[in-house]
Amino acid sequence: MNFPTLPSKKISLVFVETELELIPTSISSHPQVIAYAHKRGKQAQTLLLDSTYHHNAMRLLPDWKRRGRPDIIHRCLLFALDSYINREGLLDMYIHTRNDMVISVNPLVRLPKHYQRFLGLIEQLYEKGTISSATEKLLILKQQSLSQLLETLPKRSYLLSEKGKTIGPISLFKKVILEPIVIGIGCFPHGDFTKNLALFSEQISLGESSFSASTTTAKVLFSYEEALKQSQ
């Protein structure tokens, strides 16, 4: 994939069941969607589903209250890419979506901070399959289940879940700091994982409170950074 070779002590973040998808055919003729597509100057089915703009139309979809939230992964990625762990070359990132698509994120990519530009970039990715610079691929999209993705990653994997065993993240990372690990973070607005729990080696909880995906991402990366410092 032309991605940089990372040290062995890396952490792979997998954003699980991310609510990222193109507008489904079933609502592409809804007046709200048509008006939005006209404003964007594109075909409806080439645009990302977004609850901010398609709320009324989405009521026709199953599980509609959970869907159409590209903003969540946008916030998570902006923080992760700007983190110390990423700048040190210790981070891999993968986005697993509702429809079993996977986006591989090059640690060197510079994502737009402006949300509308981010939407346009991901829509371009869905159209072309890759986003590249002059020298390397920055984002890669392909059809892949979470199970297939995890088969390509380190075997020690943890899914962050309220149902898991509570453990301090710094304590966890200090135990496994010398080997590559995978951390799964749910990237949906509310509710629980619809499946995939058994695909990870272990489920762990970061505390009694529930956290947003972006806060969870921050806690994981700050804790990993601190564990690295304490292990030196």
Backbone as CSV, one residue per row, in Angstrom:
resi,resn,N_x,N_y,N_z,CA_x,CA_y,CA_z,C_x,C_y,C_z
1,MET,0.810,-1.208,0.000,0.000,0.000,0.000,0.852,1.271,0.000
2,ASN,2.181,1.122,0.014,3.081,2.262,0.056,3.016,3.027,1.363
3,PHE,2.501,2.405,2.416,2.477,3.054,3.713,3.849,2.904,4.362
4,PRO,4.217,3.852,5.248,5.510,3.743,5.912,5.612,2.479,6.757
5,THR,6.825,1.931,6.888,7.051,0.804,7.784,7.124,1.329,9.210
6,LEU,6.275,0.778,10.095,6.200,1.268,11.461,6.984,0.359,12.406
7,PRO,7.420,0.894,13.548,8.111,0.074,14.545,7.198,-1.006,15.083
8,SER,7.790,-1.989,15.769,7.003,-3.106,16.268,6.053,-2.699,17.377
9,LYS,6.383,-1.645,18.138,5.557,-1.231,19.259,4.420,-0.326,18.796
10,LYS,3.753,-0.699,17.748,2.715,0.175,17.215,1.351,-0.217,17.766
11,ILE,0.411,0.703,17.625,-0.971,0.458,17.980,-1.816,0.683,16.739
12,SER,-2.707,-0.259,16.475,-3.616,-0.138,15.337,-4.999,0.216,15.865
13,LEU,-5.517,1.372,15.478,-6.876,1.761,15.838,-7.817,1.314,14.736
14,VAL,-8.849,0.578,15.119,-9.893,0.179,14.177,-11.193,0.816,14.640
15,PHE,-11.720,1.719,13.850,-12.993,2.355,14.165,-14.099,1.445,13.627
16,VAL,-14.840,0.848,14.555,-15.756,-0.252,14.240,-17.180,0.255,14.030
17,GLU,-17.835,-0.287,12.994,-19.226,0.045,12.679,-19.419,1.555,12.549
18,THR,-18.469,2.185,11.881,-18.553,3.621,11.629,-19.779,3.918,10.766
19,GLU,-20.533,4.931,11.166,-21.744,5.278,10.416,-21.393,6.190,9.248
20,LEU,-20.780,5.565,8.273,-20.308,6.229,7.066,-20.829,5.427,5.887
21,GLU,-21.658,6.055,5.049,-22.236,5.351,3.900,-22.756,6.371,2.894
22,LEU,-22.861,5.937,1.651,-23.498,6.768,0.632,-25.007,6.737,0.821
23,ILE,-25.681,7.743,0.286,-27.140,7.803,0.380,-27.742,6.559,-0.272
24,PRO,-28.534,5.784,0.464,-29.128,4.568,-0.104,-30.097,4.868,-1.245
25,THR,-30.172,3.940,-2.175,-31.076,4.090,-3.316,-32.515,4.304,-2.873
26,SER,-32.911,3.677,-1.791,-34.294,3.711,-1.344,-34.792,5.099,-0.977
27,ILE,-33.887,6.038,-0.669,-34.327,7.395,-0.330,-33.749,8.438,-1.285
28,SER,-33.138,7.992,-2.377,-32.482,8.936,-3.287,-33.473,9.849,-4.009
29,SER,-34.751,9.448,-4.060,-35.758,10.292,-4.717,-36.576,11.108,-3.724
30,HIS,-36.207,11.073,-2.464,-36.914,11.873,-1.461,-36.643,13.357,-1.729
31,PRO,-37.673,14.222,-1.617,-37.479,15.645,-1.921,-36.324,16.294,-1.168
32,GLN,-36.124,15.927,0.093,-35.039,16.510,0.866,-33.685,16.118,0.278
33,VAL,-33.556,14.870,-0.151,-32.311,14.394,-0.745,-32.094,15.029,-2.110
34,ILE,-33.154,15.124,-2.905,-33.042,15.740,-4.234,-32.580,17.186,-4.120
35,ALA,-33.160,17.918,-3.167,-32.783,19.323,-2.982,-31.320,19.441,-2.564
36,TYR,-30.873,18.545,-1.684,-29.485,18.564,-1.227,-28.536,18.244,-2.376
37,ALA,-28.890,17.236,-3.178,-28.048,16.851,-4.316,-27.959,17.985,-5.333
38,HIS,-29.091,18.651,-5.555,-29.098,19.777,-6.492,-28.182,20.891,-5.996
39,LYS,-28.236,21.170,-4.700,-27.389,22.206,-4.117,-25.917,21.847,-4.253
40,ARG,-25.595,20.558,-4.096,-24.207,20.107,-4.213,-23.780,19.929,-5.667
41,GLY,-24.745,19.892,-6.590,-24.427,19.708,-7.996,-23.944,18.315,-8.324
42,LYS,-24.455,17.295,-7.589,-24.036,15.920,-7.796,-25.249,14.992,-7.782
43,GLN,-25.040,13.743,-8.208,-26.073,12.730,-8.099,-26.222,12.313,-6.641
44,ALA,-27.450,12.097,-6.220,-27.722,11.806,-4.813,-26.921,10.611,-4.298
45,GLN,-26.831,9.565,-5.092,-26.211,8.324,-4.624,-24.682,8.379,-4.612
46,THR,-24.114,9.534,-4.989,-22.665,9.718,-4.876,-22.306,10.526,-3.638
47,LEU,-23.326,10.904,-2.843,-23.119,11.753,-1.669,-23.223,10.929,-0.389
48,LEU,-22.544,11.385,0.647,-22.612,10.705,1.929,-23.930,11.003,2.635
49,LEU,-24.460,9.983,3.256,-25.644,10.147,4.089,-25.254,10.937,5.334
50,ASP,-26.045,11.975,5.646,-25.727,12.832,6.778,-27.028,13.247,7.454
51,SER,-27.162,12.893,8.719,-28.413,13.165,9.429,-28.708,14.653,9.544
52,THR,-27.687,15.491,9.458,-27.907,16.931,9.519,-28.723,17.410,8.324
53,TYR,-28.486,16.819,7.169,-29.125,17.268,5.938,-30.256,16.353,5.462
54,HIS,-30.290,15.125,5.947,-31.233,14.140,5.409,-32.124,13.540,6.487
55,HIS,-32.334,14.297,7.552,-33.042,13.770,8.722,-34.423,13.230,8.373
56,ASN,-35.215,13.995,7.657,-36.574,13.555,7.326,-36.568,12.335,6.415
57,ALA,-35.707,12.347,5.419,-35.624,11.215,4.495,-35.153,9.958,5.213
58,MET,-34.265,10.106,6.164,-33.702,8.959,6.870,-34.725,8.220,7.719
59,ARG,-35.816,8.864,8.049,-36.863,8.196,8.824,-37.435,6.986,8.092
60,LEU,-37.194,6.914,6.800,-37.673,5.786,6.002,-36.705,4.612,6.047
61,LEU,-35.537,4.804,6.640,-34.521,3.756,6.679,-34.611,2.962,7.978
62,PRO,-34.303,1.665,7.921,-34.187,0.903,9.167,-33.024,1.431,10.001
63,ASP,-33.198,1.429,11.306,-32.136,1.850,12.227,-31.690,3.285,11.943
64,TRP,-32.625,4.134,11.541,-32.279,5.463,11.033,-31.663,6.381,12.088
65,LYS,-32.015,6.191,13.352,-31.508,7.089,14.385,-30.002,6.947,14.600
66,ARG,-29.460,5.854,14.149,-28.031,5.576,14.350,-27.186,5.991,13.147
67,ARG,-27.793,6.167,11.997,-27.061,6.285,10.740,-26.752,7.739,10.364
68,GLY,-25.911,7.880,9.327,-25.630,9.195,8.774,-24.829,10.106,9.681
69,ARG,-23.702,9.620,10.218,-22.902,10.432,11.133,-21.417,10.469,10.731
70,PRO,-21.107,11.015,9.561,-19.693,11.160,9.177,-18.918,12.079,10.110
71,ASP,-19.617,12.954,10.818,-18.940,13.904,11.701,-18.179,13.204,12.828
72,ILE,-18.668,12.032,13.243,-18.019,11.331,14.356,-16.624,10.875,13.962
73,ILE,-16.506,10.218,12.823,-15.188,9.733,12.400,-14.283,10.902,12.016
74,HIS,-14.857,11.990,11.526,-14.063,13.172,11.213,-13.341,13.681,12.455
75,ARG,-14.061,13.810,13.577,-13.446,14.276,14.820,-12.381,13.300,15.319
76,CYS,-12.686,12.008,15.253,-11.723,10.997,15.717,-10.427,11.057,14.915
77,LEU,-10.549,11.157,13.615,-9.358,11.153,12.757,-8.519,12.403,12.949
78,LEU,-9.167,13.559,13.087,-8.402,14.792,13.271,-7.541,14.699,14.520
79,PHE,-8.100,14.170,15.591,-7.308,14.041,16.811,-6.206,13.002,16.636
80,ALA,-6.553,11.843,16.102,-5.572,10.762,15.985,-4.393,11.166,15.105
81,LEU,-4.671,11.812,14.003,-3.605,12.202,13.084,-2.674,13.244,13.688
82,ASP,-3.209,14.051,14.597,-2.408,15.109,15.208,-1.741,14.661,16.509
83,SER,-1.930,13.405,16.881,-1.428,12.915,18.162,0.084,12.675,18.130
84,TYR,0.680,12.669,19.305,2.100,12.352,19.453,2.391,10.949,18.917
85,ILE,1.508,10.015,19.216,1.708,8.629,18.791,1.798,8.547,17.270
86,ASN,0.959,9.280,16.579,1.012,9.256,15.118,2.266,9.949,14.598
87,ARG,2.604,11.075,15.197,3.802,11.806,14.739,5.072,10.990,14.933
88,GLU,5.053,10.075,15.908,6.205,9.212,16.145,6.180,7.954,15.283
89,GLY,5.199,7.838,14.404,5.144,6.683,13.512,4.683,5.410,14.175
90,LEU,3.863,5.530,15.238,3.454,4.360,16.012,1.972,4.032,15.844
91,LEU,1.329,4.576,14.823,-0.112,4.423,14.712,-0.524,3.982,13.314
92,ASP,-1.394,2.968,13.276,-2.122,2.579,12.070,-3.596,2.857,12.305
93,MET,-4.337,3.211,11.274,-5.761,3.507,11.438,-6.580,2.868,10.318
94,TYR,-7.709,2.286,10.718,-8.621,1.656,9.771,-10.052,2.023,10.158
95,ILE,-10.854,2.288,9.142,-12.255,2.637,9.362,-13.120,1.529,8.785
96,HIS,-13.825,0.822,9.650,-14.763,-0.212,9.223,-16.160,0.402,9.246
97,THR,-16.897,0.302,8.131,-18.188,0.974,8.020,-19.360,0.006,8.115
98,ARG,-20.535,0.610,8.210,-21.789,-0.148,8.316,-21.917,-1.208,7.231
99,ASN,-21.531,-0.901,6.021,-21.728,-1.803,4.886,-20.491,-2.638,4.582
100,ASP,-19.676,-2.875,5.597,-18.466,-3.684,5.444,-17.553,-3.166,4.339
101,MET,-17.338,-1.863,4.363,-16.248,-1.261,3.620,-15.168,-0.906,4.630
102,VAL,-13.911,-0.926,4.203,-12.801,-0.563,5.088,-11.954,0.505,4.403
103,ILE,-11.664,1.552,5.153,-10.770,2.610,4.678,-9.461,2.501,5.443
104,SER,-8.369,2.307,4.725,-7.038,2.329,5.323,-6.527,3.760,5.270
105,VAL,-6.087,4.268,6.408,-5.694,5.673,6.531,-4.180,5.771,6.655
106,ASN,-3.552,6.385,5.689,-2.121,6.620,5.761,-1.839,7.600,6.896
107,PRO,-0.927,7.274,7.804,-0.618,8.184,8.919,-0.143,9.565,8.482
108,LEU,0.268,9.692,7.215,0.779,10.970,6.733,-0.291,11.849,6.087
109,VAL,-1.513,11.346,5.969,-2.556,12.118,5.308,-2.892,13.360,6.134
110,ARG,-3.190,14.437,5.453,-3.632,15.669,6.114,-5.092,15.894,5.722
111,LEU,-5.978,15.561,6.623,-7.402,15.667,6.329,-7.872,17.111,6.469
112,PRO,-8.884,17.492,5.685,-9.458,18.834,5.851,-10.071,18.988,7.240
113,LYS,-9.796,20.099,7.887,-10.432,20.375,9.175,-11.865,20.856,8.979
114,HIS,-12.144,21.455,7.845,-13.495,21.923,7.544,-14.361,20.723,7.176
115,TYR,-15.491,20.574,7.837,-16.315,19.373,7.684,-16.818,19.178,6.255
116,GLN,-17.251,20.247,5.599,-17.772,20.108,4.241,-16.703,19.621,3.273
117,ARG,-15.487,20.067,3.451,-14.396,19.597,2.595,-14.085,18.132,2.883
118,PHE,-14.212,17.742,4.155,-14.026,16.332,4.503,-15.065,15.466,3.803
119,LEU,-16.330,15.909,3.804,-17.370,15.153,3.108,-17.012,14.981,1.634
120,GLY,-16.587,16.061,1.010,-16.219,15.991,-0.403,-15.073,15.031,-0.662
121,LEU,-14.094,15.012,0.235,-12.946,14.115,0.089,-13.378,12.654,0.184
122,ILE,-14.208,12.316,1.165,-14.650,10.927,1.333,-15.564,10.515,0.184
123,GLU,-16.378,11.421,-0.310,-17.197,11.108,-1.486,-16.314,10.825,-2.694
124,GLN,-15.245,11.564,-2.839,-14.280,11.298,-3.911,-13.623,9.938,-3.722
125,LEU,-13.341,9.578,-2.476,-12.758,8.275,-2.184,-13.711,7.154,-2.586
126,TYR,-15.001,7.303,-2.274,-15.984,6.292,-2.656,-16.072,6.162,-4.180
127,GLU,-15.868,7.246,-4.876,-15.932,7.218,-6.336,-14.701,6.577,-6.956
128,LYS,-13.515,6.901,-6.431,-12.272,6.476,-7.070,-11.613,5.266,-6.412
129,GLY,-11.906,5.037,-5.134,-11.295,3.921,-4.423,-10.003,4.277,-3.718
130,THR,-9.318,5.307,-4.176,-8.079,5.758,-3.530,-7.979,7.272,-3.613
131,ILE,-7.301,7.839,-2.630,-6.884,9.238,-2.669,-5.370,9.222,-2.548
132,SER,-4.686,9.844,-3.510,-3.226,9.757,-3.549,-2.589,11.129,-3.612
133,SER,-1.369,11.207,-3.092,-0.525,12.380,-3.305,0.341,12.085,-4.526
134,ALA,1.318,12.922,-4.760,2.212,12.695,-5.907,3.063,11.456,-5.718
135,THR,3.239,11.026,-4.456,4.186,9.939,-4.197,3.578,8.694,-3.569
136,GLU,2.395,8.801,-2.940,1.857,7.633,-2.257,0.346,7.717,-2.073
137,LYS,-0.234,6.574,-1.734,-1.661,6.501,-1.478,-1.939,6.948,-0.053
138,LEU,-2.937,7.813,0.096,-3.252,8.390,1.397,-4.483,7.760,2.039
139,LEU,-5.459,7.417,1.231,-6.669,6.735,1.704,-6.997,5.635,0.706
140,ILE,-7.337,4.471,1.207,-7.679,3.336,0.347,-8.993,2.750,0.822
141,LEU,-9.944,2.612,-0.076,-11.261,2.061,0.243,-11.439,0.735,-0.476
142,LYS,-11.898,-0.276,0.256,-12.208,-1.543,-0.385,-13.298,-2.271,0.381
143,GLN,-13.961,-3.190,-0.315,-14.967,-4.032,0.330,-14.251,-5.051,1.188
144,GLN,-14.512,-5.028,2.484,-13.823,-5.929,3.405,-14.592,-5.979,4.714
145,SER,-14.830,-7.175,5.213,-15.509,-7.313,6.494,-14.529,-7.035,7.629
146,LEU,-15.058,-6.791,8.806,-14.195,-6.591,9.961,-13.367,-7.837,10.240
147,SER,-13.975,-8.992,10.074,-13.251,-10.249,10.277,-12.061,-10.354,9.334
148,GLN,-12.265,-10.025,8.074,-11.175,-10.082,7.097,-10.080,-9.071,7.434
149,LEU,-10.475,-7.894,7.882,-9.484,-6.884,8.259,-8.643,-7.366,9.433
150,LEU,-9.294,-7.875,10.473,-8.566,-8.287,11.673,-7.604,-9.436,11.392
151,GLU,-7.890,-10.238,10.387,-6.982,-11.322,10.025,-5.634,-10.797,9.539
152,THR,-5.592,-9.561,9.081,-4.354,-8.969,8.562,-3.590,-8.186,9.623
153,LEU,-4.164,-8.057,10.818,-3.588,-7.213,11.864,-3.037,-8.072,13.001
154,PRO,-2.292,-7.469,13.916,-1.778,-8.225,15.067,-2.882,-8.974,15.803
155,LYS,-2.535,-10.127,16.350,-3.542,-11.018,16.943,-4.059,-10.520,18.285
156,ARG,-3.240,-9.775,19.027,-3.704,-9.270,20.326,-4.603,-8.059,20.084
157,SER,-5.893,-8.227,20.337,-6.844,-7.165,20.013,-7.833,-6.960,21.149
158,TYR,-8.175,-5.708,21.371,-9.096,-5.330,22.427,-10.211,-4.466,21.850
159,LEU,-11.439,-4.809,22.179,-12.577,-3.995,21.791,-13.038,-3.207,23.006
160,LEU,-13.119,-1.898,22.869,-13.575,-1.074,23.970,-15.101,-1.127,24.021
161,SER,-15.617,-1.637,25.129,-17.053,-1.856,25.274,-17.447,-1.681,26.732
162,GLU,-18.615,-1.118,26.956,-19.114,-0.959,28.325,-19.328,-2.312,28.998
163,LYS,-19.453,-3.367,28.204,-19.678,-4.701,28.744,-18.368,-5.402,29.131
164,GLY,-17.253,-4.796,28.791,-15.973,-5.434,29.052,-15.489,-5.240,30.475
165,LYS,-14.402,-5.920,30.776,-13.763,-5.806,32.088,-13.122,-4.429,32.213
166,THR,-13.395,-3.749,33.340,-12.839,-2.411,33.550,-11.356,-2.506,33.887
167,ILE,-10.570,-1.750,33.156,-9.127,-1.733,33.386,-8.597,-0.361,32.993
168,GLY,-7.653,0.155,33.769,-7.039,1.422,33.421,-6.223,1.275,32.151
169,PRO,-6.425,2.144,31.174,-5.726,1.965,29.896,-4.208,2.045,30.002
170,ILE,-3.696,2.877,30.911,-2.238,2.951,31.060,-1.697,1.626,31.579
171,SER,-2.399,1.044,32.552,-1.978,-0.258,33.085,-1.999,-1.325,32.002
172,LEU,-3.039,-1.309,31.173,-3.131,-2.274,30.074,-1.964,-2.113,29.109
173,PHE,-1.708,-0.892,28.677,-0.683,-0.666,27.668,0.716,-0.957,28.200
174,LYS,0.952,-0.723,29.477,2.264,-1.017,30.046,2.572,-2.507,29.994
175,LYS,1.513,-3.327,30.051,1.707,-4.779,30.010,2.050,-5.273,28.609
176,VAL,1.590,-4.547,27.601,1.748,-5.045,26.223,2.550,-4.081,25.349
177,ILE,3.304,-3.179,25.980,3.934,-2.096,25.244,4.982,-2.578,24.249
178,LEU,5.524,-3.769,24.449,6.578,-4.264,23.561,6.048,-5.099,22.404
179,GLU,4.742,-5.138,22.225,4.180,-5.881,21.103,3.070,-5.075,20.449
180,PRO,2.862,-5.292,19.144,1.805,-4.556,18.458,0.427,-5.020,18.914
181,ILE,-0.486,-4.091,19.056,-1.834,-4.428,19.490,-2.861,-3.696,18.638
182,VAL,-4.087,-4.189,18.712,-5.220,-3.596,18.001,-6.245,-3.130,19.035
183,ILE,-6.732,-1.909,18.868,-7.790,-1.380,19.719,-8.989,-1.055,18.841
184,GLY,-10.140,-1.660,19.149,-11.370,-1.386,18.419,-12.213,-0.365,19.161
185,ILE,-12.634,0.679,18.455,-13.446,1.753,19.036,-14.736,1.873,18.233
186,GLY,-15.873,1.746,18.897,-17.150,1.924,18.216,-17.310,3.356,17.744
187,CYS,-17.739,3.533,16.507,-17.818,4.876,15.921,-19.242,5.166,15.458
188,PHE,-20.189,5.025,16.394,-21.604,5.289,16.125,-22.147,6.162,17.250
189,PRO,-23.273,6.848,17.050,-23.719,7.864,18.016,-24.258,7.335,19.325
190,HIS,-24.885,6.172,19.309,-25.449,5.618,20.544,-25.767,4.145,20.325
191,GLY,-26.164,3.476,21.421,-26.478,2.053,21.316,-25.240,1.194,21.473
192,ASP,-25.372,-0.057,21.080,-24.287,-1.024,21.242,-23.863,-1.559,19.883
193,PHE,-22.781,-2.314,19.872,-22.337,-2.964,18.650,-23.439,-3.907,18.162
194,THR,-23.654,-3.953,16.862,-24.685,-4.840,16.320,-24.160,-6.263,16.160
195,LYS,-22.845,-6.406,16.101,-22.196,-7.714,15.948,-20.714,-7.515,16.232
196,ASN,-19.898,-8.465,15.860,-18.439,-8.316,15.847,-17.754,-8.403,17.208
197,LEU,-18.490,-8.529,18.306,-17.848,-8.537,19.614,-16.857,-9.686,19.760
198,ALA,-17.217,-10.856,19.252,-16.381,-12.046,19.441,-15.142,-12.049,18.545
199,LEU,-15.041,-11.112,17.627,-13.893,-11.092,16.728,-12.622,-10.611,17.420
200,PHE,-12.767,-9.929,18.554,-11.624,-9.396,19.271,-11.209,-10.358,20.382
201,SER,-9.937,-10.325,20.733,-9.425,-11.223,21.767,-10.110,-10.991,23.102
202,GLU,-10.397,-9.716,23.382,-10.932,-9.377,24.699,-11.716,-8.073,24.601
203,GLN,-12.731,-7.957,25.451,-13.470,-6.716,25.581,-13.050,-6.032,26.870
204,ILE,-12.775,-4.737,26.797,-12.394,-3.994,27.988,-13.181,-2.692,28.052
205,SER,-13.337,-2.203,29.258,-14.027,-0.940,29.503,-13.056,0.034,30.137
206,LEU,-13.152,1.299,29.762,-12.255,2.313,30.310,-12.801,2.947,31.587
207,GLY,-13.977,2.543,32.023,-14.542,3.103,33.242,-16.037,2.934,33.288
208,GLU,-16.645,3.417,34.363,-18.081,3.257,34.545,-18.885,4.146,33.608
209,SER,-18.330,5.281,33.233,-19.038,6.205,32.355,-18.864,5.797,30.897
210,SER,-19.822,6.171,30.061,-19.685,5.974,28.623,-19.082,7.233,28.019
211,PHE,-18.276,7.047,26.985,-17.596,8.170,26.358,-17.930,8.203,24.873
212,SER,-17.854,9.385,24.288,-18.004,9.501,22.848,-16.814,8.843,22.165
213,ALA,-16.964,8.578,20.877,-15.862,7.944,20.135,-14.620,8.822,20.114
214,SER,-14.810,10.125,19.974,-13.654,11.019,19.926,-12.951,11.099,21.281
215,THR,-13.730,11.125,22.373,-13.127,11.132,23.701,-12.387,9.826,23.969
216,THR,-12.990,8.724,23.541,-12.349,7.419,23.706,-11.030,7.368,22.937
217,THR,-11.037,7.882,21.720,-9.812,7.938,20.914,-8.728,8.727,21.642
218,ALA,-9.116,9.868,22.210,-8.161,10.705,22.934,-7.610,9.973,24.156
219,LYS,-8.485,9.318,24.920,-8.046,8.603,26.122,-7.077,7.483,25.762
220,VAL,-7.361,6.763,24.695,-6.500,5.660,24.277,-5.112,6.170,23.890
221,LEU,-5.065,7.195,23.075,-3.776,7.671,22.573,-2.957,8.382,23.655
222,PHE,-3.618,9.145,24.514,-2.896,9.764,25.629,-2.354,8.690,26.575
223,SER,-3.163,7.665,26.825,-2.740,6.592,27.726,-1.587,5.806,27.132
224,TYR,-1.636,5.558,25.828,-0.539,4.834,25.172,0.747,5.652,25.219
225,GLU,0.614,6.948,25.019,1.774,7.836,25.117,2.375,7.789,26.519
226,GLU,1.524,7.845,27.524,2.014,7.826,28.896,2.664,6.487,29.221
227,ALA,2.074,5.385,28.754,2.660,4.065,28.984,4.022,3.955,28.345
228,LEU,4.177,4.532,27.160,5.484,4.541,26.484,6.514,5.272,27.327
229,LYS,6.141,6.440,27.837,7.070,7.236,28.641,7.474,6.497,29.911
230,GLN,6.500,5.852,30.548,6.780,5.150,31.804,7.619,3.887,31.594
231,SER,7.601,3.363,30.377,8.352,2.127,30.102,9.795,2.404,29.720
232,GLN,10.134,3.653,29.485,11.495,4.003,29.044,12.444,4.179,30.220
